[in-house]
Amino acid sequence: MSKAAKVLAKKVLVVDTIAKLLQVAGNLLNDFNTQTPIRGAEIRPPTLGYS
């Protein structure tokens, strides 16, 4: 494998790793964003009902 090919392979690996991390972070944010309103909706009606 030539030096240029090794450098390119390393760059591709780094980009791929960053892409995977961003995907994981995006999934966590998605989970958080989809769960928060549900939790809020579950908590709010009883509070309004009691007051």
C-alpha distance matrix in Angstrom:
0.0 3.8 6.6 8.3 6.2 6.6 10.1 10.9 10.1 12.4 14.9 15.2 15.8 18.4 20.1 20.2 21.8 24.3 25.1 25.9 28.0 29.9 30.5 31.9 34.0 35.2 36.2 38.1 39.9 40.8 42.2 44.2 45.5 46.6 48.2 50.1 52.5 53.3 54.2 56.2 58.0 58.9 60.2 62.1 64.6 66.4 66.7 68.4 70.5 71.9 72.8
3.8 0.0 3.8 5.4 5.2 6.3 8.8 9.9 10.5 12.4 14.4 15.3 16.5 18.6 20.1 20.9 22.5 24.5 25.6 26.8 28.7 30.3 31.3 32.9 34.7 35.9 37.2 39.1 40.5 41.6 43.3 45.0 46.1 47.5 49.3 50.9 53.2 54.3 55.2 57.0 58.9 59.9 61.1 62.9 65.5 67.4 67.5 69.1 71.3 72.8 73.5
6.6 3.8 0.0 3.8 5.4 5.1 6.2 8.6 9.8 10.6 12.4 14.2 15.3 16.7 18.5 19.8 21.1 22.8 24.3 25.7 27.1 28.7 30.1 31.6 33.1 34.5 36.1 37.7 39.0 40.3 42.1 43.5 44.7 46.3 48.0 49.4 51.8 53.1 53.8 55.4 57.6 58.7 59.7 61.4 64.1 65.9 65.9 67.5 69.9 71.2 71.8
8.3 5.4 3.8 0.0 3.8 5.4 5.1 6.1 8.5 9.9 10.6 12.3 14.2 15.4 16.5 18.2 19.9 21.2 22.4 24.2 25.8 27.0 28.4 30.3 31.6 32.6 34.4 36.2 37.3 38.5 40.5 42.0 42.9 44.5 46.4 47.7 50.0 51.4 52.3 53.8 55.8 57.1 58.1 59.7 62.4 64.4 64.3 65.7 68.2 69.6 70.1
6.2 5.2 5.4 3.8 0.0 3.8 5.5 5.0 6.0 8.6 9.8 10.4 12.2 14.2 15.2 16.1 18.1 19.9 20.7 22.2 24.2 25.5 26.5 28.4 30.1 31.0 32.5 34.5 35.8 36.7 38.6 40.3 41.3 42.6 44.6 46.1 48.4 49.5 50.5 52.2 54.1 55.3 56.5 58.2 60.7 62.7 62.9 64.3 66.6 68.1 68.8
6.6 6.3 5.1 5.4 3.8 0.0 3.8 5.4 5.0 6.2 8.6 9.8 10.5 12.4 14.3 15.1 16.4 18.4 19.8 20.9 22.6 24.3 25.5 26.9 28.6 29.9 31.3 33.0 34.5 35.7 37.3 38.9 40.2 41.7 43.3 44.8 47.3 48.4 49.1 50.9 53.0 54.0 55.1 56.9 59.5 61.3 61.4 63.0 65.3 66.6 67.4
10.1 8.8 6.2 5.1 5.5 3.8 0.0 3.8 5.5 5.1 6.3 8.7 9.9 10.7 12.4 14.1 15.3 16.7 18.3 20.0 21.2 22.6 24.3 25.8 27.1 28.4 30.2 31.8 32.9 34.3 36.2 37.5 38.6 40.4 42.1 43.3 45.8 47.1 47.8 49.4 51.6 52.7 53.7 55.3 58.1 59.9 59.9 61.4 63.8 65.1 65.6
10.9 9.9 8.6 6.1 5.0 5.4 3.8 0.0 3.8 5.4 5.1 6.2 8.6 9.9 10.5 12.1 14.1 15.4 16.3 18.2 20.0 21.0 22.3 24.3 25.6 26.6 28.3 30.2 31.3 32.4 34.4 36.0 36.8 38.4 40.3 41.7 43.9 45.3 46.2 47.8 49.7 51.0 52.1 53.7 56.3 58.3 58.4 59.7 62.2 63.6 64.2
10.1 10.5 9.8 8.5 6.0 5.0 5.5 3.8 0.0 3.8 5.5 5.1 6.2 8.7 9.9 10.4 12.2 14.3 15.1 16.3 18.3 19.9 20.8 22.4 24.3 25.4 26.7 28.6 30.1 31.0 32.7 34.5 35.6 37.0 38.7 40.4 42.7 43.8 44.7 46.5 48.4 49.4 50.7 52.4 55.0 56.8 57.1 58.6 60.8 62.3 63.0
12.4 12.4 10.6 9.9 8.6 6.2 5.1 5.4 3.8 0.0 3.8 5.5 5.0 6.3 8.7 9.8 10.5 12.4 14.1 15.3 16.6 18.4 19.8 21.1 22.6 24.1 25.6 27.1 28.6 30.0 31.6 33.0 34.3 35.9 37.5 38.9 41.4 42.6 43.2 44.9 47.1 48.1 49.1 50.9 53.6 55.4 55.4 57.0 59.4 60.6 61.3
14.9 14.4 12.4 10.6 9.8 8.6 6.3 5.1 5.5 3.8 0.0 3.8 5.4 5.1 6.2 8.5 9.8 10.6 12.2 14.2 15.4 16.5 18.2 20.0 21.0 22.2 24.2 25.8 26.8 28.2 30.2 31.5 32.4 34.2 36.0 37.2 39.6 41.0 41.8 43.3 45.4 46.7 47.6 49.2 51.9 53.9 53.8 55.2 57.7 59.1 59.5
15.2 15.3 14.2 12.3 10.4 9.8 8.7 6.2 5.1 5.5 3.8 0.0 3.8 5.5 5.1 6.0 8.5 9.9 10.3 12.1 14.2 15.2 16.2 18.2 19.8 20.6 22.2 24.2 25.4 26.4 28.3 30.0 30.9 32.3 34.3 35.8 38.0 39.2 40.2 41.8 43.7 45.0 46.2 47.8 50.4 52.3 52.5 53.9 56.2 57.7 58.4
15.8 16.5 15.3 14.2 12.2 10.5 9.9 8.6 6.2 5.0 5.4 3.8 0.0 3.8 5.5 5.0 6.0 8.6 9.7 10.4 12.3 14.2 15.1 16.4 18.3 19.6 20.9 22.6 24.2 25.3 26.9 28.5 29.9 31.2 32.8 34.4 36.9 37.9 38.7 40.5 42.5 43.5 44.6 46.5 49.1 50.9 51.1 52.7 54.9 56.2 57.0
18.4 18.6 16.7 15.4 14.2 12.4 10.7 9.9 8.7 6.3 5.1 5.5 3.8 0.0 3.8 5.4 5.1 6.2 8.5 9.9 10.6 12.3 14.1 15.4 16.4 18.1 19.9 21.2 22.4 24.0 25.7 26.9 28.2 30.0 31.6 32.8 35.4 36.7 37.2 38.8 41.1 42.2 43.0 44.8 47.6 49.3 49.3 50.9 53.3 54.5 55.1
20.1 20.1 18.5 16.5 15.2 14.3 12.4 10.5 9.9 8.7 6.2 5.1 5.5 3.8 0.0 3.8 5.4 5.1 6.1 8.6 9.9 10.5 12.1 14.2 15.2 16.1 18.2 19.9 20.8 22.1 24.2 25.5 26.4 28.1 30.0 31.2 33.5 34.9 35.8 37.3 39.3 40.6 41.7 43.2 45.9 47.9 47.9 49.2 51.7 53.1 53.7
20.2 20.9 19.8 18.2 16.1 15.1 14.1 12.1 10.4 9.8 8.5 6.0 5.0 5.4 3.8 0.0 3.8 5.5 5.0 6.2 8.7 9.8 10.4 12.3 14.2 15.0 16.4 18.4 19.8 20.7 22.4 24.2 25.3 26.6 28.4 30.1 32.3 33.4 34.4 36.1 38.0 39.1 40.4 42.1 44.6 46.5 46.8 48.3 50.5 52.0 52.8
21.8 22.5 21.1 19.9 18.1 16.4 15.3 14.1 12.2 10.5 9.8 8.5 6.0 5.1 5.4 3.8 0.0 3.8 5.4 5.1 6.2 8.6 9.8 10.6 12.3 14.1 15.3 16.6 18.4 19.8 21.1 22.6 24.1 25.6 27.0 28.5 31.2 32.2 32.8 34.6 36.7 37.6 38.7 40.6 43.3 44.9 45.1 46.8 49.0 50.3 51.1
24.3 24.5 22.8 21.2 19.9 18.4 16.7 15.4 14.3 12.4 10.6 9.9 8.6 6.2 5.1 5.5 3.8 0.0 3.8 5.4 5.1 6.1 8.5 9.8 10.4 12.0 14.1 15.3 16.3 18.0 19.8 20.9 22.1 24.0 25.6 26.7 29.2 30.6 31.2 32.7 35.0 36.2 37.0 38.6 41.5 43.3 43.2 44.7 47.2 48.5 49.0
25.1 25.6 24.3 22.4 20.7 19.8 18.3 16.3 15.1 14.1 12.2 10.3 9.7 8.5 6.1 5.0 5.4 3.8 0.0 3.8 5.5 5.1 6.1 8.7 9.8 10.3 12.2 14.2 15.1 16.1 18.2 19.8 20.6 22.1 24.1 25.5 27.7 29.0 30.0 31.5 33.4 34.7 35.9 37.5 40.1 42.1 42.2 43.6 45.9 47.5 48.1
25.9 26.8 25.7 24.2 22.2 20.9 20.0 18.2 16.3 15.3 14.2 12.1 10.4 9.9 8.6 6.2 5.1 5.4 3.8 0.0 3.8 5.4 5.0 6.2 8.6 9.7 10.4 12.3 14.1 15.0 16.4 18.3 19.7 20.9 22.4 24.2 26.6 27.5 28.4 30.3 32.2 33.1 34.4 36.2 38.7 40.5 40.9 42.5 44.6 46.0 46.9
28.0 28.7 27.1 25.8 24.2 22.6 21.2 20.0 18.3 16.6 15.4 14.2 12.3 10.6 9.9 8.7 6.2 5.1 5.5 3.8 0.0 3.8 5.4 5.1 6.1 8.5 9.8 10.6 12.3 14.0 15.3 16.5 18.1 19.9 21.1 22.4 25.1 26.3 26.7 28.5 30.7 31.6 32.5 34.4 37.2 38.8 38.9 40.6 42.9 44.1 44.8
29.9 30.3 28.7 27.0 25.5 24.3 22.6 21.0 19.9 18.4 16.5 15.2 14.2 12.3 10.5 9.8 8.6 6.1 5.1 5.4 3.8 0.0 3.8 5.4 5.0 5.9 8.5 9.8 10.3 12.0 14.1 15.1 16.0 18.0 19.7 20.8 23.2 24.7 25.4 26.8 28.9 30.3 31.2 32.7 35.5 37.4 37.4 38.8 41.2 42.7 43.2
30.5 31.3 30.1 28.4 26.5 25.5 24.3 22.3 20.8 19.8 18.2 16.2 15.1 14.1 12.1 10.4 9.8 8.5 6.1 5.0 5.4 3.8 0.0 3.8 5.4 4.9 6.1 8.6 9.8 10.3 12.2 14.1 15.0 16.2 18.1 19.8 22.0 23.0 24.1 25.8 27.6 28.8 30.2 31.8 34.2 36.2 36.6 37.9 40.1 41.7 42.6
31.9 32.9 31.6 30.3 28.4 26.9 25.8 24.3 22.4 21.1 20.0 18.2 16.4 15.4 14.2 12.3 10.6 9.8 8.7 6.2 5.1 5.4 3.8 0.0 3.8 5.4 5.1 6.2 8.6 9.7 10.5 12.3 14.1 15.3 16.5 18.2 20.9 21.6 22.3 24.3 26.3 27.1 28.3 30.2 32.8 34.5 34.8 36.5 38.6 39.9 40.9
34.0 34.7 33.1 31.6 30.1 28.6 27.1 25.6 24.3 22.6 21.0 19.8 18.3 16.4 15.2 14.2 12.3 10.4 9.8 8.6 6.1 5.0 5.4 3.8 0.0 3.8 5.4 5.1 6.2 8.5 9.9 10.5 12.1 14.2 15.3 16.4 19.1 20.4 20.8 22.4 24.7 25.8 26.6 28.3 31.2 32.9 32.9 34.5 36.8 38.1 38.8
35.2 35.9 34.5 32.6 31.0 29.9 28.4 26.6 25.4 24.1 22.2 20.6 19.6 18.1 16.1 15.0 14.1 12.0 10.3 9.7 8.5 5.9 4.9 5.4 3.8 0.0 3.8 5.4 5.1 6.0 8.6 9.8 10.3 12.1 14.1 15.2 17.4 18.9 19.9 21.3 23.2 24.6 25.8 27.2 29.8 31.9 32.0 33.3 35.6 37.2 37.9
36.2 37.2 36.1 34.4 32.5 31.3 30.2 28.3 26.7 25.6 24.2 22.2 20.9 19.9 18.2 16.4 15.3 14.1 12.2 10.4 9.8 8.5 6.1 5.1 5.4 3.8 0.0 3.8 5.4 4.9 6.1 8.5 9.7 10.5 12.1 14.1 16.4 17.1 18.2 20.1 21.8 22.8 24.3 26.1 28.4 30.3 30.9 32.3 34.3 35.9 36.9
38.1 39.1 37.7 36.2 34.5 33.0 31.8 30.2 28.6 27.1 25.8 24.2 22.6 21.2 19.9 18.4 16.6 15.3 14.2 12.3 10.6 9.8 8.6 6.2 5.1 5.4 3.8 0.0 3.8 5.4 5.1 6.1 8.5 9.9 10.5 12.1 15.0 15.8 16.1 18.1 20.3 21.0 22.1 24.1 26.7 28.3 28.6 30.3 32.4 33.7 34.7
39.9 40.5 39.0 37.3 35.8 34.5 32.9 31.3 30.1 28.6 26.8 25.4 24.2 22.4 20.8 19.8 18.4 16.3 15.1 14.1 12.3 10.3 9.8 8.6 6.2 5.1 5.4 3.8 0.0 3.8 5.4 5.0 6.0 8.5 9.8 10.4 13.0 14.6 15.2 16.5 18.7 20.1 20.9 22.4 25.2 27.1 27.1 28.5 30.9 32.4 33.0
40.8 41.6 40.3 38.5 36.7 35.7 34.3 32.4 31.0 30.0 28.2 26.4 25.3 24.0 22.1 20.7 19.8 18.0 16.1 15.0 14.0 12.0 10.3 9.7 8.5 6.0 4.9 5.4 3.8 0.0 3.8 5.4 5.1 6.0 8.4 10.0 11.7 13.0 14.4 15.9 17.4 18.9 20.4 21.7 24.1 26.3 26.7 27.9 30.0 31.8 32.7
42.2 43.3 42.1 40.5 38.6 37.3 36.2 34.4 32.7 31.6 30.2 28.3 26.9 25.7 24.2 22.4 21.1 19.8 18.2 16.4 15.3 14.1 12.2 10.5 9.9 8.6 6.1 5.1 5.4 3.8 0.0 3.8 5.5 5.3 6.0 8.5 10.9 11.1 12.1 14.3 15.9 16.7 18.3 20.2 22.4 24.2 24.9 26.5 28.3 29.9 31.1
44.2 45.0 43.5 42.0 40.3 38.9 37.5 36.0 34.5 33.0 31.5 30.0 28.5 26.9 25.5 24.2 22.6 20.9 19.8 18.3 16.5 15.1 14.1 12.3 10.5 9.8 8.5 6.1 5.0 5.4 3.8 0.0 3.8 5.6 5.2 6.0 9.1 10.2 10.4 12.0 14.3 15.3 16.2 18.0 20.7 22.4 22.6 24.2 26.4 27.8 28.7
45.5 46.1 44.7 42.9 41.3 40.2 38.6 36.8 35.6 34.3 32.4 30.9 29.9 28.2 26.4 25.3 24.1 22.1 20.6 19.7 18.1 16.0 15.0 14.1 12.1 10.3 9.7 8.5 6.0 5.1 5.5 3.8 0.0 3.8 5.6 5.5 7.1 9.2 10.4 11.2 13.0 14.9 16.0 17.0 19.6 21.9 22.0 23.0 25.4 27.2 27.8
46.6 47.5 46.3 44.5 42.6 41.7 40.4 38.4 37.0 35.9 34.2 32.3 31.2 30.0 28.1 26.6 25.6 24.0 22.1 20.9 19.9 18.0 16.2 15.3 14.2 12.1 10.5 9.9 8.5 6.0 5.3 5.6 3.8 0.0 3.8 5.8 6.4 7.1 9.3 10.7 11.6 13.2 15.1 16.3 18.3 20.7 21.4 22.4 24.3 26.3 27.4
48.2 49.3 48.0 46.4 44.6 43.3 42.1 40.3 38.7 37.5 36.0 34.3 32.8 31.6 30.0 28.4 27.0 25.6 24.1 22.4 21.1 19.7 18.1 16.5 15.3 14.1 12.1 10.5 9.8 8.4 6.0 5.2 5.6 3.8 0.0 3.8 5.8 5.3 6.2 8.6 10.0 10.7 12.4 14.3 16.5 18.2 19.1 20.6 22.3 24.0 25.3
50.1 50.9 49.4 47.7 46.1 44.8 43.3 41.7 40.4 38.9 37.2 35.8 34.4 32.8 31.2 30.1 28.5 26.7 25.5 24.2 22.4 20.8 19.8 18.2 16.4 15.2 14.1 12.1 10.4 10.0 8.5 6.0 5.5 5.8 3.8 0.0 3.8 5.4 5.2 6.1 8.6 9.9 10.6 12.0 14.8 16.7 16.8 18.3 20.5 22.0 22.8
52.5 53.2 51.8 50.0 48.4 47.3 45.8 43.9 42.7 41.4 39.6 38.0 36.9 35.4 33.5 32.3 31.2 29.2 27.7 26.6 25.1 23.2 22.0 20.9 19.1 17.4 16.4 15.0 13.0 11.7 10.9 9.1 7.1 6.4 5.8 3.8 0.0 3.8 5.4 4.9 6.0 8.5 9.8 10.2 12.5 15.1 15.4 16.2 18.4 20.4 21.2
53.3 54.3 53.1 51.4 49.5 48.4 47.1 45.3 43.8 42.6 41.0 39.2 37.9 36.7 34.9 33.4 32.2 30.6 29.0 27.5 26.3 24.7 23.0 21.6 20.4 18.9 17.1 15.8 14.6 13.0 11.1 10.2 9.2 7.1 5.3 5.4 3.8 0.0 3.8 5.4 5.1 6.2 8.7 10.0 11.5 13.7 14.9 16.0 17.5 19.6 21.0
54.2 55.2 53.8 52.3 50.5 49.1 47.8 46.2 44.7 43.2 41.8 40.2 38.7 37.2 35.8 34.4 32.8 31.2 30.0 28.4 26.7 25.4 24.1 22.3 20.8 19.9 18.2 16.1 15.2 14.4 12.1 10.4 10.4 9.3 6.2 5.2 5.4 3.8 0.0 3.8 5.5 5.1 6.2 8.6 10.9 12.2 13.0 14.8 16.4 17.9 19.3
56.2 57.0 55.4 53.8 52.2 50.9 49.4 47.8 46.5 44.9 43.3 41.8 40.5 38.8 37.3 36.1 34.6 32.7 31.5 30.3 28.5 26.8 25.8 24.3 22.4 21.3 20.1 18.1 16.5 15.9 14.3 12.0 11.2 10.7 8.6 6.1 4.9 5.4 3.8 0.0 3.8 5.4 5.2 6.0 8.9 10.9 10.8 12.2 14.5 16.0 16.8
58.0 58.9 57.6 55.8 54.1 53.0 51.6 49.7 48.4 47.1 45.4 43.7 42.5 41.1 39.3 38.0 36.7 35.0 33.4 32.2 30.7 28.9 27.6 26.3 24.7 23.2 21.8 20.3 18.7 17.4 15.9 14.3 13.0 11.6 10.0 8.6 6.0 5.1 5.5 3.8 0.0 3.8 5.5 5.4 6.7 9.4 10.4 11.0 12.7 15.0 16.1
58.9 59.9 58.7 57.1 55.3 54.0 52.7 51.0 49.4 48.1 46.7 45.0 43.5 42.2 40.6 39.1 37.6 36.2 34.7 33.1 31.6 30.3 28.8 27.1 25.8 24.6 22.8 21.0 20.1 18.9 16.7 15.3 14.9 13.2 10.7 9.9 8.5 6.2 5.1 5.4 3.8 0.0 3.8 5.8 6.5 7.8 9.6 11.2 12.0 13.8 15.8
60.2 61.1 59.7 58.1 56.5 55.1 53.7 52.1 50.7 49.1 47.6 46.2 44.6 43.0 41.7 40.4 38.7 37.0 35.9 34.4 32.5 31.2 30.2 28.3 26.6 25.8 24.3 22.1 20.9 20.4 18.3 16.2 16.0 15.1 12.4 10.6 9.8 8.7 6.2 5.2 5.5 3.8 0.0 3.8 6.1 6.4 6.9 9.3 10.7 11.7 13.3
62.1 62.9 61.4 59.7 58.2 56.9 55.3 53.7 52.4 50.9 49.2 47.8 46.5 44.8 43.2 42.1 40.6 38.6 37.5 36.2 34.4 32.7 31.8 30.2 28.3 27.2 26.1 24.1 22.4 21.7 20.2 18.0 17.0 16.3 14.3 12.0 10.2 10.0 8.6 6.0 5.4 5.8 3.8 0.0 3.8 5.7 5.3 6.3 8.6 10.2 11.0
64.6 65.5 64.1 62.4 60.7 59.5 58.1 56.3 55.0 53.6 51.9 50.4 49.1 47.6 45.9 44.6 43.3 41.5 40.1 38.7 37.2 35.5 34.2 32.8 31.2 29.8 28.4 26.7 25.2 24.1 22.4 20.7 19.6 18.3 16.5 14.8 12.5 11.5 10.9 8.9 6.7 6.5 6.1 3.8 0.0 3.8 5.4 5.1 6.0 8.7 10.2
66.4 67.4 65.9 64.4 62.7 61.3 59.9 58.3 56.8 55.4 53.9 52.3 50.9 49.3 47.9 46.5 44.9 43.3 42.1 40.5 38.8 37.4 36.2 34.5 32.9 31.9 30.3 28.3 27.1 26.3 24.2 22.4 21.9 20.7 18.2 16.7 15.1 13.7 12.2 10.9 9.4 7.8 6.4 5.7 3.8 0.0 3.8 5.4 4.8 6.1 8.7
66.7 67.5 65.9 64.3 62.9 61.4 59.9 58.4 57.1 55.4 53.8 52.5 51.1 49.3 47.9 46.8 45.1 43.2 42.2 40.9 38.9 37.4 36.6 34.8 32.9 32.0 30.9 28.6 27.1 26.7 24.9 22.6 22.0 21.4 19.1 16.8 15.4 14.9 13.0 10.8 10.4 9.6 6.9 5.3 5.4 3.8 0.0 3.8 5.4 5.3 6.4
68.4 69.1 67.5 65.7 64.3 63.0 61.4 59.7 58.6 57.0 55.2 53.9 52.7 50.9 49.2 48.3 46.8 44.7 43.6 42.5 40.6 38.8 37.9 36.5 34.5 33.3 32.3 30.3 28.5 27.9 26.5 24.2 23.0 22.4 20.6 18.3 16.2 16.0 14.8 12.2 11.0 11.2 9.3 6.3 5.1 5.4 3.8 0.0 3.8 5.6 5.5
70.5 71.3 69.9 68.2 66.6 65.3 63.8 62.2 60.8 59.4 57.7 56.2 54.9 53.3 51.7 50.5 49.0 47.2 45.9 44.6 42.9 41.2 40.1 38.6 36.8 35.6 34.3 32.4 30.9 30.0 28.3 26.4 25.4 24.3 22.3 20.5 18.4 17.5 16.4 14.5 12.7 12.0 10.7 8.6 6.0 4.8 5.4 3.8 0.0 3.8 5.7
71.9 72.8 71.2 69.6 68.1 66.6 65.1 63.6 62.3 60.6 59.1 57.7 56.2 54.5 53.1 52.0 50.3 48.5 47.5 46.0 44.1 42.7 41.7 39.9 38.1 37.2 35.9 33.7 32.4 31.8 29.9 27.8 27.2 26.3 24.0 22.0 20.4 19.6 17.9 16.0 15.0 13.8 11.7 10.2 8.7 6.1 5.3 5.6 3.8 0.0 3.8
72.8 73.5 71.8 70.1 68.8 67.4 65.6 64.2 63.0 61.3 59.5 58.4 57.0 55.1 53.7 52.8 51.1 49.0 48.1 46.9 44.8 43.2 42.6 40.9 38.8 37.9 36.9 34.7 33.0 32.7 31.1 28.7 27.8 27.4 25.3 22.8 21.2 21.0 19.3 16.8 16.1 15.8 13.3 11.0 10.2 8.7 6.4 5.5 5.7 3.8 0.0
